[in-house]
């Protein structure tokens, strides 16, 4: 059983993870020994509670094992909406654990976005030069690397058809043919994957601010910090069509790329200019921007988003 709220509890950890392959911004994490919360927008938080699995719930699960179970959705505006809970759980224990997490979480919202917490990175590497091309995965600990199976870069989820390339459209390449409803994303993926070669060359590295880059596996050389692109995808492309596809990818992902910490200001300024073309997406994402260079520019985009959203809802 958990102790009472008055008992000393370890301070919850707050950090963010990158949502990768495909890249989709950051995930904010707030966790204690007994519960954790996740948010992709800084407003709605999924609350999970660590609990014993009830006897008889799964026949193959040994009695006494613990796991995290989804407990509810919390927001500062609406409070906690609890999901239906199996009555075999110790529900009071779960309520106490959720309450003990939510209390400090409310204060932590003032410090969004949380600092990065996933320094171990898996990169797709150029087949010939071994230069980093695309970020495939990132994890919190060295031990967590073993659970990652990513080998090829993904531009968009299979059900996401929203990447439309003006360059490819101008060449009369449809985004939806009889076999593939995301042709443009597939062409972009083939461009990036081709650099890594048929064996999908890749490597794990530990990258922390102000520290030398460390290769995680024996036999893998450690590139200099300058060898890594400032974004999760390299900007070094030779063919004009490849360069155009990269630029169009930036336009598409700019509102979410701005959630990344440690982006050089020159790149952040460019991404802000690109992001405001997608005002509604900026309104969804801006709370998790660690830095805003042109606040007036982004505020105008947010006003535009609210006007457009209101017009649709009327």
C-alpha positions in Angstrom: 0.0 0.0 0.0 1.1 3.6 -0.6 1.8 5.8 2.3 -0.3 8.8 3.1 0.2 12.1 1.2 1.9 13.5 4.2 4.7 11.0 4.1 7.9 12.0 2.4 7.8 10.9 -1.3 10.7 11.1 -3.8 10.4 14.1 -6.0 8.7 13.2 -9.3 10.9 13.3 -12.4 10.0 15.6 -15.3 11.5 15.2 -18.8 10.5 15.0 -22.4 11.0 12.4 -25.1 11.2 12.8 -28.8 8.4 11.0 -30.7 10.3 9.4 -33.6 10.0 7.4 -36.7 7.9 9.1 -37.8 8.9 12.4 -36.0 5.9 13.9 -34.3 7.2 16.4 -31.8 7.8 15.7 -28.1 6.1 13.8 -25.3 6.2 15.3 -21.9 6.7 12.8 -19.0 6.0 13.3 -15.3 6.6 10.3 -13.1 6.9 9.1 -9.6 7.6 5.7 -8.1 3.9 4.8 -8.2 2.3 6.8 -11.1 3.2 8.6 -14.3 1.6 11.1 -16.7 2.2 11.6 -20.4 1.2 14.6 -22.6 1.7 15.4 -26.3 0.3 18.9 -26.0 1.0 20.0 -22.4 -2.8 20.2 -21.6 -4.3 16.7 -21.7 -2.4 14.2 -19.5 -2.8 10.4 -19.5 -2.5 9.2 -16.0 -1.1 5.7 -15.4 -0.8 4.0 -12.0 1.5 1.2 -10.9 -0.5 -1.6 -9.4 -0.5 -5.3 -8.7 -2.2 -7.2 -11.4 -5.3 -8.7 -9.9 -5.3 -12.5 -9.4 -7.2 -14.2 -12.1 -7.1 -11.3 -14.6 -4.5 -13.0 -16.7 -4.0 -16.6 -16.1 -0.3 -16.6 -17.2 0.7 -13.6 -15.0 2.3 -14.6 -11.7 0.6 -13.2 -8.7 2.4 -10.1 -7.3 3.8 -8.7 -10.5 3.2 -5.0 -11.0 2.6 -3.0 -14.1 1.4 0.5 -15.1 -2.3 0.7 -15.9 -4.2 3.5 -17.6 -6.2 5.3 -14.9 -7.6 8.4 -16.5 -7.2 11.7 -18.4 -6.4 14.8 -16.4 -6.3 18.5 -17.4 -6.0 21.6 -15.3 -9.3 22.9 -16.8 -11.4 19.7 -16.4 -9.7 17.8 -13.7 -9.4 14.0 -13.7 -11.7 11.9 -15.8 -11.3 8.3 -14.6 -11.6 5.4 -17.0 -13.5 2.3 -16.0 -11.4 0.2 -13.6 -11.6 -3.5 -13.1 -13.0 -4.0 -9.6 -10.4 -6.6 -8.8 -7.8 -3.8 -8.6 -7.1 -2.0 -5.3 -8.9 1.1 -6.5 -8.3 3.2 -3.4 -4.6 2.7 -3.8 -4.8 3.8 -7.4 -6.8 6.9 -6.5 -4.2 7.8 -3.9 -1.3 7.3 -6.3 -3.0 9.4 -9.0 -3.7 12.2 -6.5 -0.2 12.2 -5.2 1.1 12.6 -8.8 -1.4 15.2 -9.9 -0.7 17.6 -7.0 2.9 18.3 -8.0 2.1 18.0 -11.7 -0.1 21.1 -11.5 2.9 23.1 -10.3 5.2 21.5 -12.9 3.0 22.9 -15.7 4.5 26.2 -15.1 7.9 24.8 -16.3 6.8 23.3 -19.6 8.4 22.1 -21.7 10.4 19.7 -19.6 14.1 19.2 -20.2 15.1 16.4 -22.6 15.6 13.0 -21.1 16.5 10.7 -24.0 20.2 11.1 -24.7 20.8 7.7 -26.3 20.2 8.1 -30.1 20.0 5.6 -33.0 21.0 7.3 -36.2 20.7 6.1 -39.8 24.2 6.5 -41.3 25.5 7.3 -44.7 26.6 4.0 -46.3 30.0 5.4 -47.4 30.9 8.2 -45.0 29.1 7.0 -41.9 27.8 10.5 -41.4 24.5 10.7 -39.5 21.5 11.1 -41.9 18.3 10.6 -39.9 17.3 10.0 -36.3 15.5 6.7 -35.9 15.0 6.4 -32.2 16.0 7.8 -28.8 15.8 6.3 -25.3 16.4 7.2 -21.7 18.9 4.5 -20.6 21.5 2.4 -22.2 19.6 -0.8 -21.3 16.5 0.5 -23.2 18.4 0.3 -26.5 17.8 -3.4 -26.6 14.0 -2.9 -27.1 14.4 -0.8 -30.2 14.1 -2.5 -33.6 14.0 0.5 -35.9 16.2 0.1 -39.0 14.6 2.3 -41.6 13.5 5.9 -41.5 9.8 6.6 -41.7 8.4 10.0 -42.9 4.8 9.4 -41.9 2.5 6.8 -40.4 0.8 4.4 -42.8 -2.5 6.1 -42.3 -1.1 9.7 -42.7 -1.5 10.9 -46.2 -1.0 14.6 -45.4 2.5 15.0 -46.9 2.0 16.5 -50.3 5.1 17.5 -52.3 4.6 20.5 -54.6 7.7 19.3 -56.5 6.3 15.9 -57.1 2.8 17.2 -57.9 4.4 19.5 -60.4 5.9 16.5 -62.1 2.5 14.9 -62.3 3.3 12.3 -59.6 0.0 11.7 -57.8 0.1 11.2 -54.0 -2.4 8.4 -54.3 -2.2 5.7 -56.9 -3.9 2.3 -57.1 -1.4 0.7 -54.7 -0.2 3.4 -52.4 -2.2 6.3 -50.8 1.0 8.1 -49.6 3.2 8.0 -52.6 5.0 11.3 -51.8 6.0 10.2 -48.3 7.2 6.9 -49.8 9.5 8.7 -52.3 10.9 10.8 -49.5 11.5 7.7 -47.4 13.3 6.0 -50.3 15.5 9.1 -50.8 16.6 9.0 -47.1 16.9 5.2 -46.8 19.0 5.1 -50.0 21.8 7.0 -48.4 22.1 4.2 -45.7 22.5 1.5 -48.3 20.9 -2.0 -48.6 22.1 -3.0 -45.2 20.6 0.1 -43.5 23.8 1.3 -41.9 23.1 2.8 -38.4 24.7 3.4 -35.1 23.9 4.2 -31.4 25.4 7.3 -29.8 25.2 9.0 -26.5 24.8 12.8 -27.0 24.6 15.2 -24.1 25.1 19.0 -24.2 28.7 20.1 -23.7 30.0 16.5 -23.7 31.8 14.6 -26.5 29.7 12.2 -28.6 30.2 8.6 -27.4 29.6 5.5 -29.6 27.6 3.0 -27.7 28.7 -0.2 -29.4 32.2 -1.7 -29.9 33.7 -1.1 -33.3 31.6 2.0 -33.9 33.5 5.2 -34.3 32.3 8.4 -32.6 31.6 11.3 -35.0 32.3 14.8 -33.8 29.3 16.8 -32.4 29.4 18.9 -35.6 28.8 15.9 -37.7 25.2 15.6 -36.5 22.6 17.6 -38.3 20.8 20.3 -36.3 17.4 18.6 -37.0 16.4 14.9 -36.9 17.0 14.8 -40.7 20.1 15.8 -42.6 20.0 19.0 -44.8 22.9 17.8 -46.9 21.4 16.6 -50.3 23.0 16.9 -53.7 20.3 16.5 -56.3 18.0 19.5 -56.7 14.8 17.3 -56.4 16.1 15.8 -53.2 16.8 19.3 -51.8 13.3 20.3 -52.7 11.8 17.3 -50.9 13.8 18.1 -47.8 12.6 21.7 -47.9 9.0 20.5 -48.3 9.4 18.1 -45.4 10.5 21.0 -43.2 7.5 23.0 -44.2 5.2 20.1 -43.3 6.9 19.4 -39.9 8.0 22.9 -38.9 5.3 23.4 -36.1 6.5 20.2 -34.4 10.2 20.6 -35.1 10.0 23.8 -33.1 9.3 21.6 -30.0 12.9 20.3 -30.1 15.4 21.8 -27.6 18.9 22.8 -28.6 18.1 23.9 -32.1 20.4 26.7 -33.3 18.7 30.1 -33.4 19.3 30.4 -37.1 17.4 27.2 -37.7 14.7 28.1 -35.2 14.1 31.4 -36.9 13.7 29.7 -40.2 11.3 27.1 -38.8 9.2 29.8 -37.2 8.8 31.4 -40.7 7.8 28.0 -42.1 5.5 27.0 -39.2 3.2 30.0 -39.4 2.0 28.7 -42.8 0.2 26.0 -40.7 -1.4 28.3 -38.1 -3.8 25.6 -36.6 -0.9 23.3 -36.1 1.1 26.1 -34.4 -1.8 26.6 -32.0 -1.7 22.9 -31.1 2.1 22.8 -30.5 3.3 26.2 -29.2 3.0 25.3 -25.5 5.8 22.9 -25.9 8.2 25.3 -27.6 11.3 25.7 -25.4 12.1 29.0 -27.1 10.3 31.5 -29.3 12.3 34.1 -31.2 9.6 36.1 -33.0 6.7 36.1 -30.5 4.6 38.6 -32.6 4.9 36.3 -35.6 3.6 33.2 -33.7 1.0 35.2 -31.9 -0.5 36.3 -35.3 -0.6 32.7 -36.3 -2.4 31.7 -33.1 -5.0 34.4 -33.7 -5.4 33.2 -37.2 -5.9 29.7 -36.0 -8.6 30.7 -33.5 -10.5 32.7 -36.1 -10.4 29.8 -38.5 -11.4 27.3 -35.9 -14.3 29.6 -34.7 -15.5 29.9 -38.3 -15.6 26.2 -38.8 -17.5 25.7 -35.5 -20.2 28.3 -36.2 
